[in-house]
Amino acid sequence: MMSKREEEVLQVLNKTISSGSKPTAQSVARELGWKKQDVHRCLNILEKKGEIVSYSKNVLGFEKRMIGVKRR
């Protein structure tokens, strides 16, 4: 069972991916008006539940957490 916060994050992720963009923890935080560490905490929970996968990527010299939603 997912919490309301987890559902909110998944909605933003799906919306971002559907628009052809690649979501990052920072972009999700900005979209929801949350602190980045709160998004990371929620992403960690979603990853443990198998709802998403994440990986780190260097973008213009900055380490970014990239997120993918598992399709079912």
N, C-alpha and C positions, 0 to 999 in steps of 0.2 A: 504494500500500500504506500502511495506517495503522499507527501505533505503538500499543502497548498504552495509553499515556496518552491518545492521541486517541480511541481506542475507549471508554475510561472516560468521557471528557467527553461523547461522543455519547450514551452510555447514560443519563447523568444528564439531558442535554438532552431526550431523547425521553421519559424518565419524567416530567420536570417538565411538558412540554407535554401529555402524555397525561392528566395529572391536572387540566388546565385552567389551570395557572399559566403565567406568563411568566418564563422563566429570565433571570437576569442573571449576569454574571461573578462577582459577589460570592456569589450563591446557589450557583453551581456550586463555587466555592472552599470554601464552608462545608460543602457536602454531601460533598466529597471530602477535606476536611481539608488542602487545599493553600493555598499563598500565592496571593493574588489575581494577582500578576504572572505566576506560572506558568500560571494559567488563561488570562490574556490572551495569553500566548505561544502556548499550544496553540490558542486560538480563532483567532489570526492565521493559523496554519498551516492549520487546517480551512477558513478562509475562502478562502485562496489555492488550496486544493484543490477549492473549489466545494461543500463539504459543508454549509456554513452561510452565512447572511447575518447581518450585525449592523448595528445603528444605535444612535445615542446618543439618549437621551430624558431630559428634566428631570423628575425625580420628587421632589416636595416640596422643591425647591430644590437637589437633588443630581443631578449628571450620572451617569446609569446607562447601561451598555452592555447593550442588549437583543439577544437572539439568536433567530434563527429557523432551523429545520432545513429544508433543501430536501428535499421529498418526491420520490421517484423512482418 
